């Protein structure tokens, strides 16, 4: 059952997906905008091109004639994937899902207006004047984000009207693609955030991974842990929302569905990614019987997933670069991490560095009844021992 998979996006998440696919005997072509991307290092073939160039994207599809297209990033001319699907190529999870979720406007309108999911109050702005008017209606503090971005790029918390101009400029600069429109959201005073990894199968029920808690800085993932503390009532509410929105978007694969949790107000739908999620790298610690990349691969290939079980308590912490350089990065401190029990180190293999770029991750596990706060502290301390230079 060997399939030819065209992977659009070849970062650290794509690399782990390729590893899972190769273990199941698949042929993978890894694509990205720069050479030597992490997933290219483990794939069968690679292509370097701007995936926002629709003609180049179609040319690569024609060159390889893949059975499956797996988008792993946002910066893709996703509307061209409808034609691929019509020609019989499987798009993961589906062309509809990819197009809706690559743009915050589409997915937010679907979730709030069509499906009736509980979300923060929101408006859109195509100009600075529209941003000011929307902020006045929502009130302060409020959250400003690009409609199309990833890893928190362009996102800011605006506390006063004086900060709006910077939020507009920062939001536009952080936008991917050619969309110049922002979303302004009500700030929800939440108690915590979770990612609910949700698996839709071709011929099986929708499954949920144990909830993952995470901490962000500047809108970008810094650490995650599993299982996240959550009441049974709130978990059931989140699972119902996740099932509803993934069913509406259609297709098979793993989805990262994000929620805000408030003890007083319940669960709010936040965002959704139709692919493995960065916070889900904690599953590389062996917290589950199958990690998120193995689950995604099985769902994509139509292989059955009988169930998902929690095996350990786990935590992850990222390794950030303190420098920006076009030179091949080097590392020190790995031996300190590897001396620790139940601890693993993943260096992503990126060919250059940027300030605060994620270059690796430390994952650690413990018994199911372990002290989660202590485990998180140990994991962050281990990640801090690795130096990028």
URTAGI-V688174 format. One record per pair of residues at least 12 apart in sequence whose C-alpha atoms are under 6 Angstrom apart, sorted by the first residue. I is the first residue (numbers start at 1). J is the second residue. D is the distance in Angstrom with one decimal. If there is no record, write none. Layout:
i;j;d
I;J;D
I;J;D
This chain:
i;j;d
2;26;5.0
3;26;5.4
3;67;5.9
4;27;4.8
4;28;5.9
4;66;5.0
4;67;5.3
5;28;4.8
5;66;5.7
5;68;4.8
5;69;5.8
6;29;4.9
6;69;4.8
7;29;6.0
7;30;4.9
7;31;5.9
7;70;4.9
7;71;6.0
8;31;5.1
8;71;4.6
8;72;5.6
9;31;5.6
9;32;5.0
9;72;4.9
9;73;5.3
10;30;5.9
10;31;6.0
10;32;5.6
10;37;5.7
10;38;5.9
10;39;4.5
11;38;5.3
11;39;5.9
12;38;5.8
12;348;5.6
14;39;5.4
15;38;5.6
15;39;3.7
17;293;5.0
20;294;5.4
28;43;5.4
28;44;5.5
29;44;5.9
29;45;4.7
29;46;5.1
30;46;4.6
31;46;5.6
31;47;4.8
31;48;5.8
32;48;5.3
33;48;5.2
33;49;4.8
33;50;5.1
34;48;5.7
37;350;6.0
38;349;5.4
38;350;5.8
51;76;4.8
52;76;4.8
52;77;4.7
54;77;5.5
67;89;5.3
68;89;5.7
68;90;4.6
68;91;5.9
69;91;4.9
70;92;5.2
74;102;5.4
75;177;5.8
78;99;5.7
81;95;5.7
82;95;5.4
93;251;4.3
93;252;4.8
93;253;5.3
94;251;4.9
97;249;4.8
103;147;5.5
103;148;5.1
104;147;4.8
118;268;5.2
118;269;6.0
119;268;5.1
119;269;5.2
120;186;5.4
121;185;5.7
121;186;5.1
122;184;5.5
122;185;4.3
123;183;5.8
123;184;5.3
124;182;5.7
124;183;4.5
125;181;5.7
125;182;5.3
126;181;4.6
138;186;5.9
140;159;5.5
141;158;5.4
141;159;4.3
142;157;5.9
142;158;5.3
142;185;5.7
142;186;5.0
142;187;4.8
143;156;5.9
143;157;4.6
143;158;6.0
143;184;5.7
143;185;5.0
143;187;6.0
144;156;5.4
144;183;5.8
144;184;4.6
145;171;5.7
145;182;5.6
145;183;5.4
146;171;5.2
146;175;5.3
146;182;4.5
147;182;5.3
148;175;5.5
148;176;5.4
149;175;5.2
149;176;5.2
151;220;4.8
152;219;3.8
152;220;4.8
153;174;5.0
154;170;5.2
154;171;4.1
154;174;4.0
190;260;5.9
190;261;5.5
190;262;4.7
191;261;5.7
191;262;5.2
192;261;5.3
193;259;5.7
193;260;4.7
193;261;5.9
194;212;5.3
194;213;4.5
194;258;5.8
194;259;5.4
195;212;5.1
195;257;5.5
195;258;4.5
196;211;5.1
196;257;5.2
197;209;5.3
197;255;5.6
197;256;4.8
198;254;5.6
198;255;5.1
199;253;5.7
199;254;4.4
200;252;4.8
200;253;5.4
201;252;4.9
201;299;5.3
202;252;5.5
202;302;5.6
210;227;5.7
211;227;5.4
211;228;5.4
212;225;5.6
212;226;4.7
212;227;5.5
212;228;5.1
213;225;5.2
213;228;4.7
222;317;6.0
222;318;5.6
223;316;5.4
223;317;4.4
224;279;5.5
224;315;5.7
224;316;5.2
225;314;5.6
225;315;4.2
226;313;5.8
226;314;5.3
252;299;5.7
252;300;5.9
253;296;5.1
253;299;4.9
253;300;5.3
254;275;5.4
254;296;4.8
255;273;5.6
255;274;4.5
255;275;5.0
256;272;5.6
256;273;5.0
256;277;5.3
257;272;4.4
258;270;5.4
258;271;5.2
282;315;5.6
282;316;5.0
285;363;5.2
285;364;5.5
285;365;5.8
287;310;5.9
287;311;5.1
287;312;4.4
287;313;5.9
287;314;5.7
288;309;5.6
288;310;4.6
288;311;5.1
289;309;5.6
312;366;5.8
312;367;5.3
312;368;5.0
313;365;5.5
313;366;5.3
313;367;5.8
313;368;4.9
314;364;5.6
314;365;4.2
315;363;5.7
315;364;5.5
315;376;5.6
316;362;5.5
316;363;4.4
317;361;5.6
317;362;5.4
317;380;5.3
318;360;5.9
318;361;4.3
319;358;5.9
319;359;5.6
319;360;4.9
319;361;5.4
319;383;5.8
320;356;5.0
320;357;5.4
320;358;4.7
320;359;5.7
321;355;5.7
321;356;4.9
321;357;5.4
321;388;5.6
322;355;5.4
322;356;5.8
323;355;4.9
324;353;5.0
324;354;4.0
324;355;5.0
325;352;6.0
325;353;5.1
326;352;4.8
327;352;5.7
328;351;5.2
328;352;5.4
329;389;6.0
330;388;5.8
330;389;5.3
331;387;5.5
331;388;4.8
332;386;5.8
332;387;5.3
333;385;5.5
333;386;4.5
334;386;5.9
337;382;5.6
342;364;5.6
342;365;5.7
343;363;5.9
343;364;4.4
344;362;5.8
344;363;5.3
345;362;4.7
346;360;5.4
346;361;5.3
347;360;4.3
348;360;5.2
362;383;5.6
